Amino acid sequence: MKIGNIDCVKKEIEKIIKKSSVPEDLIHSKNTLEWLLKLKPDADEALKIAALGHDIERAIEDLKVRCKDYKTYGEFKDAHALNSAKILDRIMREFNINKELVNDIFFLVRSHETGGTKRVNFLRDADSISFFHVNLPYYFIRNGVEKTKKRYLWGYKKLPDYLKRVVAEFSYRNKELKLLIRTWIDDS
């Protein structure tokens, strides 16, 4: 069996994410990879693919999980991670990617919300920082103050202290959001 080309997988991930109804999803995908490489410049191919595709399920309306279908936010995020891992698994198998690499990426994406190993923690942290860097202003506009506060604190508390300091330095154009974040950080 011919081993597939990982570049084809990257292109397929981008093609799918471009179709997302969430306008910032493609930016977040690429930004997560950028943050991963800042946190771990020697990141291996599995981590890079996982960074690009960790939220792929959000771009496929028929397959995407919905928060309202779960009792807790944690259950929703767990289902989201598993769903994205399964979708990436299918894509990589279609491109005949080496089984070890497929399994590694599946594990990374499956665990990206919670972390647990050094490698997964790099992915989790890059994803979290990217949320604050790219997604937060959009999330605020779509979801309002209370939902944004819950999501902000949920993600902020997951970060190690040195990355909380990075996030605290981010600046946003929306003045209301800027003021709210200061109070949320002080409260946490």
C-alpha positions, 0 to 999 in steps of 0.5 A, a space after each residue: 500500500 502506498 503511504 499517502 501525502 500528508 500535504 493532501 490531508 492539510 489541504 483537505 482540512 483547510 478545504 473543509 474548514 473554509 466552509 464553516 459557518 463560523 467565520 473565524 474557524 479557518 483563522 483559528 485553525 491556522 492561528 492554533 498552529 502558529 501558537 503551537 510552533 511558538 510554544 513548541 518550535 520542534 513540534 512534530 507532524 502529528 502535532 501540526 496536523 492536530 493543530 490545524 484540524 482540532 476543531 474540524 467538526 464545527 465546519 461540517 453542519 451535518 456532523 457538528 455537535 451542539 452544546 444544547 444537546 449536553 448536560 454540561 459544557 465539559 460533556 459538550 467539549 468532550 463530544 466535540 473533541 471525539 467528533 473532530 478526531 473521528 472526522 480526521 481519522 476518516 480523512 487520513 485513512 482516505 489518503 492512506 496515511 500511515 496508521 501510527 500517524 493516524 492513531 497519534 493524531 486521533 489521540 491528540 485531537 481526542 484529548 485537545 480540550 483536556 490535555 494530559 500528556 506534554 504533547 497534548 498539553 502543547 496543543 491544548 494551550 495553543 488552542 486556548 491561546 488562539 481562542 483568546 487571540 482570535 475567537 473571543 471578539 466574535 464569540 462575544 458578539 454572537 453570545 453576549 456577556 454571560 456566555 462569554 464570561 463563562 467561556 472565558 473563565 473556563 478557558 483561562 483557568 486551564 492555562 498555566 500561569 505563564 500563558 495567563 500572562 500572555 492572554 492578559 496582554 491581548 488587546 481588543 477593539 471592543 471597549 466593553 469586552 476589554 473592560 469586562 475581561 479586566 474584571 473577569 481576570 481579577 475575579 479568577 
